[in-house]
């Protein structure tokens, strides 16, 4: 159970860092490979204690889900102190965090060059990935992104990076530096090996929205995350295709993002403000949220939302709200159940920890964390054969629903 939670949290953390503003990190980075064994023990304890304290201070639930947080710190501190390197240290920290069995709680070390060279910016190659039958596949290629320009296709398998194979989805390291070429290894649709050198772009110039008309004129939009730019592009596409009779909004594998962006996105689909639910903080104080209707569209065409088990955070809140208000039908698989609001905080070695600071209560009065959104139409998970043959049974089911409303 803990191993599964740890994997989910590491993947979610990657996307939290991708779609959220970064906190200030330490300006210095200790060259840990030069530490003596005694120095490493002291330094490891410093990093571990910092991670433990940040959870102790900011975690949204003072009862720690009924777990003894002090005892968990004592349980893992000696193991963390004995870690021979940073990778092992963070593995131990994440084992401790996984004991709480919630989303948006994980630690990630940052490579030295990310700290010391301020001219380097995180890059993106413009793909979304998934895993099925122990294979890592490309579920979407962002139009005009670096991967698309290099010739990468949806349905290809991702097998490694710079000759180093990927073992599973957690191991699939897509983190890059903008402008610095990296070689990814694939198997194309005929299982032929393909190695492509891709130059990552700055995230600010990659469009994380895909939009086009389907054969029946229905508008299809795939939204890869919830941030200011993506929601702005969503509005633009809704206006551009305003004559389309209906909409399929694809939030599959959408990891979420910023709550404000979610509020604005919700506002596009209602004539007036609607309730979003309630966030409960550590103090027990409740904060009710509404959508934002500033420059929103009141898009009123029939719509279906596609989700899967990797749809998390803001994408779940968005889907829940539109489903609750009967504004859209939801199709696919149960979502991740990972909706806690979180802060990103720095650690002494330049690493990061994301700590959930508030819980979310849905419009039905129930927690969404751990349960997720149950689709109106559940579609079984696609097989690798379906994916590589270009079949999309979830999209087909969505179109069948829309057909009745058009």
N, C-alpha and C positions, 0 to 999 in steps of 0.2 A: 504493500500500500504506500509506504513512504517513498519507495523508489519511483513509483508512478507520479506521486505528487511532486517530487523533486524535478522530474523531467518536464512536467507541465509548467512548473514555475520558472525553470530556466528558459524555456521557449517563450513564455509570456513576458519574462523580464527583457528578453531581446527586443520584443516589440514595444514594451513600455519605453525603453530607452530610445527606440526608433521614432515613436510618435509623441514623445513628451519633451518638455524643456529640461535640459540637464542642470543639475545643481552644481554649485561651485566645488571643484575638486582641489585637493591639496596641490600647491604649486611646486612642491619638491617630491621626488620619487627616490626612495632608497634602493640602490642597486642590490637587490636581495641575494643575488648569486655570490656576492662578496662577503656575506655575513659568516662569522664563525658559528659553530654549532650552538654555543651559549648565547650569542647575540640573536640567532634565529629563534631560539626558544622565547626570549624576552619579546622580540618583535612580533612573533606569532600570537603571543598572549595579548599584546596591545591591539592587534587587528581584531582578534576574536572578541575581546572585551568590548571594543567599540561597537561591533555588530550586535552583541548581546544587549548592550546598554541602549542602543537606538530602538531596538524592539521593545525593551522594557519601558522606555519613556513614551513611545509614540503608538504602539500597537493599539488598535481600536477597542479591543476587549480586555478590560482589566483582569478578567478571570483567565485569560489566555486559553479559552475554549476548555476550561476545566483542567488544563495541564499545569504542572508545577514548573514554572519557567526558571526559577532559581535552581531547581534540581537538574533541569535539562542543561543549564549552563555548566554546572559542576560535572555532569556526565560526559560532556564533550570537550571541556577545556584542556585536559591533559593530552587528549588525542590531537587537538589542534596545535598545542605547544610542540608536539613531537613531529609535526608535519615537515617533511624534508624540503618542500618547495611551496610556492604560492598556489599552484594548481591543487595540491593535496590539501592545503590549508582551507581553500574555498570549498573543496569537496566536503570537508568536515563541518564547516559552517552551514552549508546547505543541508547536510544531514540533520543538524540540530533544528534548522528552520522548518524542515519538512515534517517534524514531529507535530507541529501545530495544524497540519493538514488543511491549509487554506491557500487561496490563490494570491498573486501579487505579493509574495514574500519570498525573496531570493537574493543572493549575493552574486556579484560577478566581478572578477578581477579585471583590471584594465592594463593593456600592454604598455610597456615603458614608453614606447614612441608616441603613444596617444597622450601621454602626460607631458613629456619634455618638448615636443615639437608642436607648438601652437599653430603652425601653418598647415598642419595636416587635418583634414576634415573627413568625417566618416562618409564613406561612399556607398552607393547602392548599385546593384546590377540589374534590378528591375524584373525579378521573378518572385512568384509565390510558390511554396512547395508544400507537399503533403506526403503522407506515408500510407501505403496499403500493401498488404501481403509481404511485409518486410522490405519493401522497395520504396525509395524516395523518388517521387515524381514531381514534375513541374505542373502545377495546377493552373497557373496563369502566367502569361508573359506581358508585362506592362508595355503598351504600345509606345514606340519611339524611345524606349529605354535602351541602355547599353546592351543587354542580352538580346533584345529584339533585333537591334542593328547588327549584332554578331551572327544572327541566324538561328538562335535558340528557339525551339518550338514547344508548344504545350504538349504534354504527354511524354516528353523525353524523360528518361531516368537520370538522376544526378548521382554519380558514383564516387566522386572525389574531387579534391582540390590540389593542384600542383603535384599530382601523382600520389597523394595520400588518400586512401579510400575512406568513405564515410560508412560507419557501421549502422547508424540509425538516425532518426530525425533530430535528436538532441545533438548528435555528433556533426550534423551538417552545418559546418561553419560558413556562413555567407557574409560575415563581417569583413569589410574591405575599407581601404583608404582611397578617397576620391583622387583620380588621376594616376594611380599606381596599378599597372596591369596585373591581373591574376588569371591563372589558367584553371578552368573548371573542366572536369571530365564527365561525359554524358554517354548514354546509349540512346541512339535515335529510335524512331518508330520501328525500324527493322533490326533493332538490337545491334547495330554497328557502333563501335566506339568512336566517339567524337571528342576531341580536345580543342577548346576554343579559348584564346586569350582575349579577355574582356577588360576594358578600361572602365572602372566604376565612375559614375558621375556623382556630383554633389546631390544630395537628396532634394535640395530646393529647386532643381530643374527637371526632376522626374515627375511625371504626371501619374498619380496613383488612382486615376479614374479611367475606366474603359467604358465606352458607350457606342452603341450602334443599333440600328433597327434590325429586327429579326424578319424572317420571310413573311410573316403575317402582319408586318408593320408595327408590332409591339416593340417598345423601347426596352433595350437591355442595358443596364448599368451595373458594372462591377466596381464596388468601392473597397479599396484595400485597407483603409484606416480612417479614423476620425481625427482630423486636425483641420486647422484653418484653411489650408490650401485645398485639401480634398473636398471639404464641404462647399467651398467657393466653386470648385469645378463641378460638383454635383448640381448646384443651382444653375450654372451655365448650361449644362447638358439638358436639364429639365426644360429650360427655356428654348434651347435650340431645337428640341424634338417635341415641342408643345402640341403638335397635331397628332402624335402617336396615340392610338386608342387605349393603350394600357402600358403598364410598367412592370418589369421584373427587376427587382433590386437585389443583386447578388452580394451577400455578406458572408459567403462561405470563406472560412479561414481568415476572416477579418478580425484582428486581435483587439480592436477597440482603439482607444486613444484618449482624447481630452473631453471632459464632460461638457464644456461650453460648446464644442463643435457638435456634440450629440444633440444639445438643446436646440441649436440653430437648424440642424438637419431635421429634427422632429417638426419644427415650426413650418417647414416647407409644405407639409402634408395636411395642415389643418387651417381652417379660416381664422381661428382664434387660439390664444394660448391654451395649452392643456397641461394637466398635472403629469409630472414625470415619476413621482414616487418620493420616498423619504430616505435621507442619509442620517445614520445615527453615529455620533462621535463617541470617543472614549469617555467623555464626561456624562454621557447619557442624553445629551442635548440632541434634539431632532431638528433637521432642516429639510423642509419641503421644497421641492424644486418644480419650476414650470418651464415650458419651452420658451424660446426666444422668437418673437415674431418680427424682428427688425429686418427689413428687406427680404422677407420670406415670400414664397410664391403662391401659397394655397393651391398646390397641385392636387387636382381632384379626380384624376383618372383612376380606374381600377388598378390595383397593384398586388403583387405577391413578393414576399421576401424569401430568399434562399439562405439557409443556414446549415452549418454542420457542427461537428464536435469541437472544431477549432475556432468557431466563432465565439469571441470572448468579450468581456468588459462592456465598453460602450455599444458594441454591436448587439449585445444581448439586451441591454437596457432599451435601445432603440426598437428592437424587434418586439420586446415585451409591451412597450407602450402602444405601438401601432396595432398589435394583436389585441390588446385589452380594449382599446377604443373601437375595435372592429373596422379599423381603417385599412388593414391589409391582412391577407392570409399568409401564414408562415409554412414553408415547405422544406423538408430535408431531414436532418437528424437533430436530436437534442443538443443544445449548445453546451459550452464548456462549464457553465456554472461558476464563472470567475469574474465577479462584478465588484469586488471591494475597491474603494478609492484609495490610492496609494501615493506616497511621497518617495522621491529618490534622494538618497543621502550619501555623502562621501565617507570613505573609510581612510584610515591613516596611511595606507600604502597606495592610495590613488584608486582603489577599487570602489564599487558602488553597492549599495543595498537598497532595495525597494521594500518599504514597510507599509502595509495597509493601515489607514488611519480612520476609515469609517466604513460602516456596513450599509447595504442597500436593501430597503424594503420595497417590494413592488406595489403596484396599484391594487393588487388583490390582497394586500396585507401580509404577504408571505415573503420570506427571504429568497432571493434568487441565487445567492451563493450556494454552491454545492448541488443545486437542483437544475438550474438552467431553464431555458425556454423549450417547452414541448411543442413541436410543430403541429399545425392543424392537419397537415398531411405528412405522415412519416414515410420516408422513402429509404429503403435499405441501402447501406453503404455500397458505393460502386466498386466493382472489381477492377483489377489492373487491366483486364481485357477491355472493359467498358471505356476506361480512360484513354487507352492507347488506340482504340478504334474510333474515338471521337464521339462516343455515345454519352449523353447526359440525361439520365433518367429523372433527375431532380428538376432540371429545366423543362423536360417534357411534361412532368406532373404540374408544374407551375402554369404552363401554357394551357393545359386542359382546364384548370381552374379558371383562368382568365377568359377562356372561350365562352364560359357560361355568363360572364358579366359584360362582354363586349356587345 
